[in-house]
Structures are given as structure tokens and as C-alpha cells.
Amino acid sequence: MKIGVVGASGYSGGELLRLLIGHPEFELHYLAAGSSAGSAVTDLHPGLRQLAGRAFEETSTAKMNECELLFFALPHGESARLISELDPTIKVVDLGADFRLNDPAQWDRYYGGEHAGSWIYGLSELPGARDLIASSARVANPGCYATSIIVAIAPFVQAGVINSSDIVAVAASGTTGAGRKPSTKLLASEVMGSLSSYKFGGVHQHTPEIEQTLSYLSGGAEKVKISFTPILAPMPRGILSTITASLTKDLSIREARLLFNDFYQGQEFITLLPEGELPQTSALIGSNSVHVQCAIDAHTGRLILSSAIDNLGKGAAGAALQNANLMCGLEAGLGLSVNGIGA
């Protein structure tokens, strides 16, 4: 299949290229990179030596329409601008937020501007999601923070064992999560040796995405609310999330673990670690996996979850390839690794 990556010069775009180079069914036909058009791919992604000699191209809907499958790895708002000019038979996975939210009011509150509509939400491990993704030509890839938080808490929301209107999440992300656009606050001298919160006070744009997805799992029995605080961490990639919620019934750690494992039975990329072992971001780098640990805080009656992913893997490019595989009738994990490359 002829594949196009639009926004291939960014961090998520580069990770997509790395994964697609070795994919047995996909051919990299079109690599677009707006302001970097004409630059050698290896100038921005020096590790991709198999693409030496190739240059990024201008963003062109005519070139996009030569492809059978497209990945959009663009800033928010850009995908919606292009989609109307595409042949509707072309399969598209959008790594941006343009088509994630169902509610125009939520889009306006957290992003602003015109709401472009919604596509099938591409978190394939959720109940029923694989069939929906496989039958769709357009899929909205989940956000990185949203993936880390939703995967961890989803089994307990669906089971009704927590107060879903009292979910609290604090998550630290590496700097690649902020994209490649130059910024003073992302300079190494500003980031190294320091932690800082941002989008403080419940205003991060992944909040409505998390609530929307968990509300679907709850069956509307309870309004889902999450208080989410993101943190910028002094590392290039990875997300570590801590999620807590008050319990609505007595739950032992054994029952919590059984509930989680039953929910994700057969899902190769999601692992509940053995008791006593905690997720580490370094263990996930280069993988499409999620590592989770759970505990019961008997003192406060709260469920505690720790969740780690590679924000460029399962949080972006890995999930996008997983979705594309399903859309094309292939094995979901084709071209993806369960194992990380870190220490």
C-alpha cells in the first residue's frame, strides 16, 4: 500500500517513519513537511539512514490523493482544513485532536474555533473498539496523556467500583510531547534539573477527551469528572501518570488485579506489572506498550494507579500504526514492539 505521512518532520512524524520503514505491507510514498519542505529527511531525523537521499515534500492534497493510507501528524486545526479535499476512499489516521471530541461546546472551550466533527476514537483496547476501527476509513488517534490515564482507570470505571466524578490524575511528560516548534521554556538549560506544572487548574485539552471516553464506558450511570494536572519532566520522551479515585465499595488488591486483567485479556500491549514492581518510563521507550500498577490506599479508601507509556509510541505513532493495521485488515501489532529499548 502507498502510504503518506503529512507532518513528517515533527517528533511523532519521525517516530512514524521509523516504524513504517520496517513495515512489511506499507510503502512510504509521500513525506510532507510544510516549512521543512526540501530539507533532507536525515537532517531532522539523523537516525533514519534508510531514508538517506530523500527530502521532505510540500504539503499537497494532489500528492495525498495518490496514497491509499495517510497519517496526519499536524498541529491542531490543520487536519480539518485538509480533509475535505481528500478522496473519501483514502484511509486516514489523524494524530491531532481535530476529530476526537463529539461535543462542539467542549471543542470551543478547550481548543477554540470551528468544530470539525468526530471520527471513531482509536484506542483499540477498549471494548468493541477494534471492530469499529477495522470498519472505518477515518480514525482519530488518542492523545498521549489521555491514553496513559484512560488505559489505567477504564476497567474500574466500567465495573462501577469507583466514584467516577472524583478522579484525580497528575502526569509527567517528556519534552517531545510539546512538539518541535522552538520555545524558550523547552530549551535544555530551562528544562534540565527542573520540574514544572503547566496548563494548571484543569484546563489541559485532553481533559474532555478523557471524560468523554470514560463516560461511554460508564454507560452514563454517573457523570465522569477528572481533575488533571500535567507536569513537564526533564527527559525527551515518556509519560508517567498517577491516577486516584475514591472507592464506592470494598475492593481487595487481588480483586482489583483480576478486574484489570479480565478487562484487557488478550491485549498484548497492556501489562499489569507483578505486585511490588512499578512502571518506569525508560522501560517503554520505543515500544507500543503500557505498563500499569495498582494499589489500594486503605487509609483514604482510594484506588491508586501508576501508568507509563512512551508518548511517541503508544501515545502517538505506535497507536496510529496499530489503528492503521486494523483499518487495513492486518494484525494489530504488525510492525510494533511490546518491548522497550531503554535500560
N, C-alpha and C positions, 0 to 999 in steps of 0.2 A: 504493500500500500504506500502511496505517496503521502508523506507527512509534512506539515508546515508548523513551524514554531514562530509565533508572532510575539516579539518582545524577548528575543533570544539572547540579548546582551546582558540581561539582569542576572541576579543570583539564581532565582528559580528557573529562569530560562536556561542558564548554563547547566544546572543540575539535570534538567530535562534532556539537554543534548547529550550529557554523559550517559544517561540511561538509554536513550534511543540509539546511540551508536552501536550498542551491543544487542539490540532487539532483533530477533530472527525474522519478524514479519513486517517491520516498518522500515521504510527508506526515507532518509532525510532529504527532502526535495527542495524545501524553501525555508530559509532562515532570515527572518526580518528583524530589523533593529533600528527603527526610526532615526534618531540622532546619531547612531553609530554606523549607519549605512556606509559601506565602502571600507570599513575597518576590517582587518583580518580577524577571524574568529579567535585565533590563538593570542591576539593582542590582549583580549579581555578574559579569555579562558585558556591560559597557557597550558593547562593540564590536558587539554583535548587535542593531542597531537594527531589523531586520526583525521581531524578536520583541518590540518595544516594545508594552506593553499586556498581555502575557501574564505570568502568575505561575506559579511552581513549585507543584506539587500534592503532596498527601500520598502516601506510598507505599501503594499499594492493589493487591492482586492482582486485584480485580474490574476495575479500570481497565486493568491489564496484559492481562487476558484479552479486552479489546476490540481489542487490537492484533494485527497479523499478524507483526510482527517486533519484537523487543526487544533493546536494548543494556543490559547491566548494567555500570555504571561505579561499583562499590561497593567498600568495604573488604573485605579477605579474610574469608571466612566468611559474608558476608551473602547472596551469590547462592545458596549451597547451602540456606540457610534458606527461601528463597522458591520455589525451583524446583518443589517437589512440589505447589504449589498452582496451577501453570500448566497450561493446556490443552496437551497434548503436541504438538499440531499447530503451535503457535506457534514460529517460528524464533527462536533466542536466540544472541547473541554475548556471551560473558562476558569483560569486560576484566580481571577479577580472576584470582586464582590458583586458585580453588576446584576447578577441573576439569582442571588442567594435568598433574598428576602421576599416573602409573599405580600407583606403589608406596606403599601406606599407611604403611610404615615411614619412607619419606622425607618424606611429608607430616607425620607426627608429629614427626620430628626438626627440620624447618625451620619449620613453622608451628604445630604442636600442635593438639590437638582431633581430632574425628572426621573421617576421610577420606570425602569425598562421592562419590568415583568419578572417572572421567576421561571427557572428551569428545575429539572429533577436534581435533588440535592445528593451529591456524590460521596456520601460516607457509607461505603458499601457493606460494612459490617453490621449496620443496623437492620432490624427485622424487615424483610421484604424489599430492602434497598437494591439488592443485586438484580432482581428481576426487572425492577423499574429502570435501572441504569442500562441493563442489557437491551431493553426495548426502546431506548431513547437515542435520538440523534444529537441532543443538546444537553449537557450536564454541567452544573455549577459545582466546581471543586470547593470543598470546605475551607474555611480559614484555619491557619495554623494553631492559634490559641484555642479556637473552637474545637478542633479535632482532639487536642490533648484533654480538654475538660469534658467534652461530651462522651468520649470513649470511656473515661473513668466512671462517670456518675450515671450513665444511661441505664445500666441494669437495675439500679436501686430506685430510680425514678419510675421505671415501668412496673417494678414489683410493689410500689407504694409503701416502702418501708421507711422513707424519709419525708420530711416536710419540704416539699419542692418549692415552697415560697420562701425558703430560708437556706439557700445555697450560697456559700461564700467561696470564692476562688482567688488565689494570689499566684501569679505565674511569672517566671523569669525567662526571658528570651535573649538569644544571641543577637548581635547587631545586624546580621543579614536579614532579619525579619523586617527591618526598616527600609529595605531596598538599597539600590546602588546610587541613588542620587546624592551628590555631595552635601554634607551637612556638618556644621561645626560641632554639634553635640555628638556626632558619631566618629570624630577623629580619635585615633588611638590614644592620644595624650589626654583626651577628655574622658574616655571610657575605661581605660585600664586602671585597675585598683579601686574601682568605684561601682556602687550600685545606686540606681535611682528609679523611682516610680515615674510613670508618665500617664497621660490621659487619666488623671486621678479623679476620683469621685463618681465612678460608674458611667463614664462617657465613652469608653472604648467601643469601636464599631462592631466588634464581634459579640457584644452583649445580646443584641436582638436575635442574632443567628443562633446562639446557644439556647436562648429561651424558646425560640420558635421550634427548634428540633426536639428539645426535651418536652415541650408541651404536646407535641404529636405523640411522643412515647407514653405520656401520662394518660392519654385518651381524653384529655380535657377535664379530668376529675378534679384537678387542682391547678390554680394559676401558678406557673413556674416563674420564679424571680431569682436572679443571680446578682450578687454584688461582686464585681470583678475588678481586680487591680493588677495591671501589668507592670513588670519591672524590666529595665534594661540591664542586662548582665554583661560583664567584661569578657565575652567569648564570641567567636564568629557565628556559631550555629548551635542549635539545640533549644528545647523548651523543657522546663521543669515546672509542673503545676501542683499546687496543694489545694485540694477541694474538700470542704467540710459541709455537713448538713446535719440538722438535728433529727434524731431517730423518732419515728412515731410508734414503734413497738420494740420490744426486747429482741435483740439480734446478737447472736454469738459470732465470734470471728470465723468459726467453721461454717456457719450458715451464710455469712457474707461471702466467703470464698466460693462456696458451692453455687450461690446465686450468680456470682460474676462468671464463673467458668461455664455454667449451663447456658447463660446468655450468649457467650461467644464460642460455644462449642464448634470446632471445625474451622475457626478463623485463624489462619496460620500467622498473621501479623500482629496478633494481640496476645500478650503474655502476662498473666498474673504471676509475679515472682514468688518463689518459695518464702515462707514466713521467715522474717529476720533479714531479708535481702531487700535493699531499697533501690529504686531506679536511679540511674546515673546518665546524664546526657551524653557523656563520652562514649558510652556503650552503644548508642543508637546512631552515631554519625555514619552516613552512607547507607542506612537501612530504611526499609519501609515499615518498621515495627513500632509498636507502642509497648512500653513496659509500665506495669501498674503494681502498686502495693496498697493494701488496705489495713485499717486498724479501727478498733472501737475505743473511743475515749469514754470510759465508764463514768468518769468524774463529771463530765458535762452532758453525757448522753448524745454524743455526736459521732457520726461516721467520718473517718479521716481517710483521704485517698491521696496517694502520690502518683503522678503520671509523667512520663518522659517520652519525648519524640525528637527526631531531627526535624526542625522546622522547614528545611528544604527537601526532606524526604517525605515521610507520611504527612507532614504539614503543607506540602506543596507538590513538587514534581513527582514523588513516588505515588501519591494518591491519584494524581492526574493520569499517570500511566496505568495504574490499576483500573481506573474508570474506563480509559480508552480500550484496554484489553477486553473488558466486559462488553463494551459497545460494539466491538468487532468480532464477538463470538469466540474469543480466545480465553485461555486460562487466566484468572485474575492476577496471579503472581508472576506471569511471564516477564522476564527481564528485570525482576525486582529481587532484592535480597532481604531475608529475615535477619541476617547477621550484620552488625555494625563493623566498622573498620577501626574504631577507637581502642584505647588501652583498656 
